[in-house]
Amino acid sequence: MKTSDSHRKKHVGIWWVCNGEVLKYSQDVNAIQSIDGWKDVDVSHFDYWQKMSHKYDGLSGADYTAFPRGRILFNEQSKTFTVYGDKKFLQANDNKNLVLNAFGLLGSRVNVVHDRHYEQACGLLDEGWDKL
């Protein structure tokens, strides 16, 4: 039996999309202690990539910035999830919904924030480092 989106556990964490698949480290939002009104996982993309990338064909040796990535946090005051990521990637509804579904957030209150920190390395190189 499929669980409806409204009854799925909602998660916060970090994510990548590689070959149409969401790779993530996440935790149930209800299992995380709030810090200054925000819930987030205490894991960096760099550290987690080092632990998990060798488990997937084609990712071993790839840089963690080579794929679309981001982070999802929860604000206790507004009861809203914030999705941080690459602007070009998250503008496409299919991409955004892929990430939201992986974290159990379809139908939830969500803000999407475009953060240059999460832009793909190849895109930054194309623009030039001097523009950062």
MDTraj code that builds the backbone (N, CA, C; nanometers):
import mdtraj as md
import numpy as np

residues = "MET LYS THR SER ASP SER HIS ARG LYS LYS HIS VAL GLY ILE TRP TRP VAL CYS ASN GLY GLU VAL LEU LYS TYR SER GLN ASP VAL ASN ALA ILE GLN SER ILE ASP GLY TRP LYS ASP VAL ASP VAL SER HIS PHE ASP TYR TRP GLN LYS MET SER HIS LYS TYR ASP GLY LEU SER GLY ALA ASP TYR THR ALA PHE PRO ARG GLY ARG ILE LEU PHE ASN GLU GLN SER LYS THR PHE THR VAL TYR GLY ASP LYS LYS PHE LEU GLN ALA ASN ASP ASN LYS ASN LEU VAL LEU ASN ALA PHE GLY LEU LEU GLY SER ARG VAL ASN VAL VAL HIS ASP ARG HIS TYR GLU GLN ALA CYS GLY LEU LEU ASP GLU GLY TRP ASP LYS LEU".split()
xyz = np.array([
    [0.0847, -0.1191, 0.0000],
    [0.0000, 0.0000, 0.0000],
    [0.0880, 0.1238, 0.0000],
    [0.0583, 0.2163, -0.0875],
    [0.1359, 0.3381, -0.0995],
    [0.0912, 0.4392, 0.0059],
    [0.1894, 0.5036, 0.0706],
    [0.1591, 0.6059, 0.1703],
    [0.1335, 0.7378, 0.1001],
    [0.0284, 0.8080, 0.1379],
    [0.0010, 0.9372, 0.0756],
    [0.1058, 1.0373, 0.1209],
    [0.1295, 1.1397, 0.0364],
    [0.2310, 1.2400, 0.0675],
    [0.2051, 1.3092, 0.2006],
    [0.0797, 1.3264, 0.2380],
    [0.0490, 1.3963, 0.3629],
    [0.0867, 1.3136, 0.4853],
    [0.1024, 1.1814, 0.4691],
    [0.1367, 1.0958, 0.5814],
    [0.2817, 1.0464, 0.5779],
    [0.3555, 1.0819, 0.4743],
    [0.4966, 1.0446, 0.4665],
    [0.5760, 1.1279, 0.5657],
    [0.6810, 1.0690, 0.6194],
    [0.7689, 1.1446, 0.7080],
    [0.8447, 1.2476, 0.6254],
    [0.8505, 1.3666, 0.6782],
    [0.9184, 1.4758, 0.6106],
    [1.0630, 1.4822, 0.6610],
    [1.1544, 1.5079, 0.5693],
    [1.2957, 1.5059, 0.6015],
    [1.3644, 1.6379, 0.5669],
    [1.4750, 1.6621, 0.6335],
    [1.5678, 1.7683, 0.5976],
    [1.7013, 1.7010, 0.5674],
    [1.7868, 1.7703, 0.4925],
    [1.9165, 1.7109, 0.4632],
    [1.9820, 1.7704, 0.3411],
    [2.0805, 1.6972, 0.2902],
    [2.1538, 1.7392, 0.1712],
    [2.1207, 1.6448, 0.0567],
    [2.1349, 1.6944, -0.0661],
    [2.0981, 1.6134, -0.1823],
    [2.1830, 1.6473, -0.3042],
    [2.1877, 1.5522, -0.3942],
    [2.2410, 1.5668, -0.5299],
    [2.1414, 1.4997, -0.6227],
    [2.1427, 1.5397, -0.7484],
    [2.0709, 1.4644, -0.8509],
    [2.1741, 1.4193, -0.9525],
    [2.1885, 1.2872, -0.9639],
    [2.2849, 1.2250, -1.0547],
    [2.2109, 1.1274, -1.1446],
    [2.2158, 1.1521, -1.2744],
    [2.1498, 1.0637, -1.3713],
    [2.0019, 1.0437, -1.3388],
    [1.9354, 1.1513, -1.2990],
    [1.7923, 1.1462, -1.2709],
    [1.7539, 1.0850, -1.1379],
    [1.8516, 1.0517, -1.0554],
    [1.8260, 0.9905, -0.9249],
    [1.8694, 1.0856, -0.8136],
    [1.7890, 1.0961, -0.7095],
    [1.8253, 1.1786, -0.5937],
    [1.9105, 1.0953, -0.4990],
    [2.0311, 1.1433, -0.4741],
    [2.1185, 1.0847, -0.3723],
    [2.1150, 1.1811, -0.2556],
    [2.1007, 1.1278, -0.1350],
    [2.0784, 1.2192, -0.0230],
    [2.1287, 1.1624, 0.1083],
    [2.1475, 1.2541, 0.2008],
    [2.1595, 1.2212, 0.3419],
    [2.0479, 1.3009, 0.4074],
    [1.9582, 1.2321, 0.4773],
    [1.8453, 1.3037, 0.5366],
    [1.8081, 1.2426, 0.6709],
    [1.7356, 1.3216, 0.7479],
    [1.6810, 1.2764, 0.8755],
    [1.5386, 1.3286, 0.8877],
    [1.4575, 1.2515, 0.9579],
    [1.3201, 1.2920, 0.9873],
    [1.3239, 1.4255, 1.0608],
    [1.2482, 1.5208, 1.0129],
    [1.2497, 1.6546, 1.0724],
    [1.2108, 1.6513, 1.2205],
    [1.1280, 1.5555, 1.2598],
    [1.0853, 1.5469, 1.3998],
    [1.1925, 1.4888, 1.4910],
    [1.2977, 1.4321, 1.4333],
    [1.4050, 1.3710, 1.5125],
    [1.5236, 1.4650, 1.5334],
    [1.5138, 1.5855, 1.4817],
    [1.6263, 1.6801, 1.4873],
    [1.5964, 1.7919, 1.5857],
    [1.6962, 1.8244, 1.6635],
    [1.6837, 1.9359, 1.7578],
    [1.6995, 2.0680, 1.6826],
    [1.6208, 2.1642, 1.7186],
    [1.6245, 2.2954, 1.6565],
    [1.7398, 2.3791, 1.7127],
    [1.8033, 2.4541, 1.6256],
    [1.9045, 2.5520, 1.6660],
    [1.8606, 2.6864, 1.6101],
    [1.8330, 2.7806, 1.6994],
    [1.7862, 2.9144, 1.6614],
    [1.6645, 2.9096, 1.5693],
    [1.5761, 2.8133, 1.5920],
    [1.4521, 2.8039, 1.5170],
    [1.4613, 2.7275, 1.3865],
    [1.5788, 2.6729, 1.3546],
    [1.5985, 2.5991, 1.2302],
    [1.6366, 2.4549, 1.2596],
    [1.5898, 2.3639, 1.1743],
    [1.6296, 2.2236, 1.1820],
    [1.7086, 2.1905, 1.0558],
    [1.8259, 2.1298, 1.0771],
    [1.9164, 2.0977, 0.9678],
    [2.0002, 1.9773, 1.0089],
    [2.0560, 1.9068, 0.9135],
    [2.1476, 1.7972, 0.9445],
    [2.2881, 1.8544, 0.9592],
    [2.3667, 1.7905, 1.0437],
    [2.5034, 1.8357, 1.0685],
    [2.6002, 1.7540, 0.9817],
    [2.5817, 1.7640, 0.8501],
    [2.6612, 1.6897, 0.7541],
    [2.6911, 1.7817, 0.6358],
    [2.8166, 1.7805, 0.5913],
    [2.8530, 1.8624, 0.4753],
    [2.8486, 1.7781, 0.3480],
    [2.8265, 1.8445, 0.2353],
    [2.8295, 1.7758, 0.1069],
    [2.9656, 1.7106, 0.0833],
    [3.0710, 1.7841, 0.1105],
    [3.2058, 1.7332, 0.0857],
    [3.2309, 1.6039, 0.1629],
    [3.2042, 1.6052, 0.2935],
    [3.2304, 1.4877, 0.3766],
    [3.1445, 1.3682, 0.3371],
    [3.0163, 1.3919, 0.3123],
    [2.9285, 1.2796, 0.2792],
    [2.9619, 1.2224, 0.1414],
    [2.9980, 1.3084, 0.0461],
    [3.0357, 1.2618, -0.0873],
    [3.1547, 1.1658, -0.0789],
    [3.2502, 1.1987, 0.0070],
    [3.3679, 1.1128, 0.0232],
    [3.3280, 0.9737, 0.0718],
    [3.2254, 0.9647, 0.1528],
    [3.1812, 0.8363, 0.2092],
    [3.0955, 0.7556, 0.1130],
    [3.0165, 0.8226, 0.0291],
    [2.9175, 0.7474, -0.0471],
    [2.9414, 0.7407, -0.1972],
    [3.0205, 0.8283, -0.2556],
    [3.0298, 0.8325, -0.4022],
    [3.0878, 0.7042, -0.4623],
    [3.1743, 0.6367, -0.3906],
    [3.2335, 0.5132, -0.4438],
    [3.1317, 0.3986, -0.4535],
    [3.0177, 0.4148, -0.3926],
    [2.9152, 0.3101, -0.3951],
    [2.8320, 0.3120, -0.5236],
    [2.8486, 0.4161, -0.6056],
    [2.7676, 0.4318, -0.7261],
    [2.8568, 0.4310, -0.8496],
    [2.8162, 0.3549, -0.9499],
    [2.8908, 0.3507, -1.0756],
    [2.8987, 0.4903, -1.1362],
    [3.0167, 0.5280, -1.1806],
    [3.0344, 0.6552, -1.2491],
    [3.0560, 0.7741, -1.1592],
    [3.0427, 0.7583, -1.0284],
    [3.0601, 0.8729, -0.9382],
    [3.1959, 0.8732, -0.8690],
    [3.2577, 0.7573, -0.8587],
    [3.3864, 0.7482, -0.7911],
    [3.4872, 0.8348, -0.8651],
    [3.5511, 0.9242, -0.7941],
    [3.6480, 1.0155, -0.8528],
    [3.5878, 1.1454, -0.9021],
    [3.4550, 1.1524, -0.9105],
    [3.3895, 1.2767, -0.9540],
    [3.3883, 1.3758, -0.8384],
    [3.3970, 1.5039, -0.8707],
    [3.3918, 1.6075, -0.7695],
    [3.2480, 1.6252, -0.7202],
    [3.2322, 1.6512, -0.5929],
    [3.0978, 1.6627, -0.5353],
    [3.0205, 1.7827, -0.5899],
    [3.0881, 1.8766, -0.6529],
    [3.0196, 1.9932, -0.7100],
    [2.9802, 1.9723, -0.8557],
    [3.0091, 1.8548, -0.9114],
    [2.9844, 1.8295, -1.0534],
    [2.8375, 1.8029, -1.0861],
    [2.7553, 1.7817, -0.9849],
    [2.6140, 1.7495, -1.0053],
    [2.5274, 1.8501, -0.9312],
    [2.4031, 1.8707, -0.9774],
    [2.3129, 1.9586, -0.9032],
    [2.3006, 1.9100, -0.7586],
    [2.3078, 2.0034, -0.6644],
    [2.3038, 1.9678, -0.5226],
    [2.2375, 2.0793, -0.4449],
    [2.2052, 2.0488, -0.3201],
    [2.1444, 2.1501, -0.2355],
    [2.1212, 2.0979, -0.0954],
    [2.0469, 2.1757, -0.0208],
    [2.0193, 2.1463, 0.1197],
    [1.8756, 2.1860, 0.1488],
    [1.8118, 2.1119, 0.2392],
    [1.6751, 2.1433, 0.2815],
    [1.6748, 2.1598, 0.4328],
    [1.6209, 2.2729, 0.4783],
    [1.6089, 2.3041, 0.6204],
    [1.4616, 2.3254, 0.6534],
    [1.4306, 2.3268, 0.7824],
    [1.2943, 2.3514, 0.8288],
    [1.2957, 2.4653, 0.9291],
    [1.2082, 2.5642, 0.9085],
    [1.1946, 2.6767, 0.9999],
    [1.0750, 2.6508, 1.0907],
    [1.1020, 2.6409, 1.2203],
    [0.9952, 2.6086, 1.3154],
    [0.8918, 2.7196, 1.3288],
    [0.9349, 2.8436, 1.3216],
    [0.8404, 2.9535, 1.3394],
    [0.7384, 2.9592, 1.2266],
    [0.7859, 2.9513, 1.1017],
    [0.6950, 2.9607, 0.9872],
    [0.6398, 2.8253, 0.9440],
    [0.6935, 2.7158, 1.0025],
    [0.6525, 2.5793, 0.9646],
    [0.6704, 2.5567, 0.8147],
    [0.7835, 2.6054, 0.7630],
    [0.8125, 2.6006, 0.6210],
    [0.9484, 2.5358, 0.5970],
    [0.9547, 2.4531, 0.4937],
    [1.0814, 2.3953, 0.4504],
    [1.1453, 2.4904, 0.3498],
    [1.2764, 2.5059, 0.3574],
    [1.3494, 2.5880, 0.2618],
    [1.4439, 2.4974, 0.1840],
    [1.4302, 2.5013, 0.0518],
    [1.5139, 2.4220, -0.0371],
    [1.6164, 2.5156, -0.0998],
    [1.7432, 2.4911, -0.0693],
    [1.8518, 2.5678, -0.1286],
    [1.9104, 2.4870, -0.2427],
    [1.9434, 2.5550, -0.3527],
    [2.0034, 2.4840, -0.4644],
    [2.0362, 2.5761, -0.5798],
    [2.0755, 2.5149, -0.6883],
    [2.1135, 2.5839, -0.8110],
    [1.9893, 2.6415, -0.8793],
    [1.9954, 2.7681, -0.9147],
    [1.8814, 2.8380, -0.9738],
    [1.8309, 2.7713, -1.1019],
    [1.9219, 2.7441, -1.1946],
    [1.8805, 2.6857, -1.3223],
    [1.8176, 2.5480, -1.3024],
    [1.8742, 2.4703, -1.2124],
    [1.8225, 2.3357, -1.1894],
    [1.6839, 2.3387, -1.1261],
    [1.6651, 2.4184, -1.0223],
    [1.5388, 2.4181, -0.9482],
    [1.4263, 2.4945, -1.0176],
    [1.4582, 2.5713, -1.1223],
    [1.3527, 2.6406, -1.1968],
    [1.2643, 2.5420, -1.2728],
    [1.3195, 2.4284, -1.3085],
    [1.2403, 2.3266, -1.3792],
    [1.1553, 2.2518, -1.2771],
    [1.0240, 2.2551, -1.2927],
    [0.9331, 2.1905, -1.1973],
    [0.9618, 2.0424, -1.1802],
    [0.9990, 1.9728, -1.2869],
    [1.0295, 1.8302, -1.2750],
    [1.1468, 1.8067, -1.1810],
    [1.2484, 1.8892, -1.1915],
    [1.3651, 1.8763, -1.1028],
    [1.3281, 1.9077, -0.9583],
    [1.2564, 2.0169, -0.9412],
    [1.2152, 2.0568, -0.8060],
    [1.1290, 1.9484, -0.7417],
    [1.0337, 1.8957, -0.8165],
    [0.9447, 1.7927, -0.7627],
    [1.0180, 1.6622, -0.7337],
    [1.1191, 1.6297, -0.8122],
    [1.2005, 1.5112, -0.7867],
    [1.2655, 1.5198, -0.6489],
    [1.3216, 1.6361, -0.6178],
    [1.3865, 1.6572, -0.4880],
    [1.2827, 1.6584, -0.3766],
    [1.1748, 1.7322, -0.3948],
    [1.0710, 1.7397, -0.2914],
    [1.0139, 1.6015, -0.2601],
    [0.9906, 1.5213, -0.3622],
    [0.9372, 1.3868, -0.3416],
    [1.0345, 1.3005, -0.2613],
    [1.1628, 1.3118, -0.2909],
    [1.2636, 1.2310, -0.2203],
    [1.2692, 1.2631, -0.0713],
    [1.2285, 1.3842, -0.0334],
    [1.2299, 1.4253, 0.1067],
    [1.0905, 1.4225, 0.1696],
    [0.9906, 1.3710, 0.0964],
    [0.8544, 1.3621, 0.1484],
    [0.7859, 1.4959, 0.1608],
    [0.8219, 1.5911, 0.0740],
    [0.7735, 1.7287, 0.0901],
    [0.6715, 1.7749, -0.0136],
    [0.6310, 1.6880, -0.1055],
    [0.5276, 1.7301, -0.2006],
    [0.4022, 1.7677, -0.1228],
    [0.3472, 1.8839, -0.1505],
    [0.2282, 1.9312, -0.0800],
    [0.2582, 2.0043, 0.0488],
    [0.3842, 2.0143, 0.0875],
    [0.4231, 2.0860, 0.2093],
    [0.4491, 2.2330, 0.1776],
    [0.4536, 2.3157, 0.2819],
    [0.4914, 2.4556, 0.2646],
    [0.6417, 2.4609, 0.2391],
    [0.6779, 2.5112, 0.1201],
    [0.8171, 2.5092, 0.0770],
    [0.8542, 2.6429, 0.0136],
    [0.9709, 2.6933, 0.0506],
    [1.0326, 2.8064, -0.0186],
    [1.1538, 2.7531, -0.0929],
    [1.1687, 2.7921, -0.2183],
    [1.2868, 2.7541, -0.2953],
    [1.3776, 2.8758, -0.3027],
    [1.5010, 2.8582, -0.2566],
    [1.5971, 2.9674, -0.2535],
    [1.7143, 2.9316, -0.3434],
    [1.7411, 3.0179, -0.4365],
    [1.8530, 2.9959, -0.5275],
    [1.9785, 3.0505, -0.4606],
    [2.0737, 2.9623, -0.4378],
    [2.1952, 2.9966, -0.3649],
    [2.3158, 2.9653, -0.4526],
    [2.3964, 3.0663, -0.4825],
    [2.5133, 3.0470, -0.5698],
    [2.6118, 2.9464, -0.5128],
    [2.6094, 2.9278, -0.3828],
    [2.6984, 2.8291, -0.3208],
    [2.6741, 2.6901, -0.3797],
    [2.5526, 2.6633, -0.4229],
    [2.5165, 2.5314, -0.4738],
    [2.5189, 2.5216, -0.6260],
    [2.5682, 2.6224, -0.6937],
    [2.5776, 2.6122, -0.8389],
    [2.6835, 2.5105, -0.8762],
    [2.6591, 2.4428, -0.9850],
    [2.7528, 2.3405, -1.0297],
    [2.8866, 2.4034, -1.0652],
    [2.9945, 2.3321, -1.0362],
    [3.1299, 2.3825, -1.0611],
    [3.1493, 2.4200, -1.2070],
    [3.0957, 2.3399, -1.2983],
    [3.1165, 2.3701, -1.4401],
    [3.0486, 2.5022, -1.4764],
    [2.9339, 2.5306, -1.4155],
    [2.8668, 2.6583, -1.4408],
    [2.9459, 2.7754, -1.3874],
    [3.0082, 2.7593, -1.2720],
    [3.0899, 2.8662, -1.2153],
    [3.2122, 2.8916, -1.3017],
    [3.2722, 2.7856, -1.3524],
    [3.3888, 2.8023, -1.4371],
    [3.3523, 2.8737, -1.5661],
    [3.2340, 2.8427, -1.6197],
    [3.1896, 2.9084, -1.7417],
    [3.1686, 3.0578, -1.7207],
    [3.1202, 3.0966, -1.6027],
    [3.0943, 3.2367, -1.5731],
    [3.2223, 3.3111, -1.5367],
    [3.3173, 3.2394, -1.4817],
    [3.4398, 3.3039, -1.4381],
    [3.4369, 3.3296, -1.2889],
    [3.5434, 3.2927, -1.2209],
    [3.5516, 3.3089, -1.0771],
    [3.5480, 3.4534, -1.0337],
    [3.5919, 3.5449, -1.1201],
    [3.5976, 3.6855, -1.0832],
    [3.4601, 3.7471, -1.0632],
    [3.3544, 3.6810, -1.1079],
    [3.2183, 3.7342, -1.0930],
    [3.1526, 3.6907, -0.9630],
    [3.2200, 3.6101, -0.8828],
    [3.1600, 3.5615, -0.7579],
    [3.1615, 3.6696, -0.6527],
])
top = md.Topology()
chain = top.add_chain()
for i, resn in enumerate(residues, 1):
    res = top.add_residue(resn, chain, resSeq=i)
    for name in ("N", "CA", "C"):
        top.add_atom(name, md.element.get_by_symbol(name[0]), res)
traj = md.Trajectory(xyz[None], top)
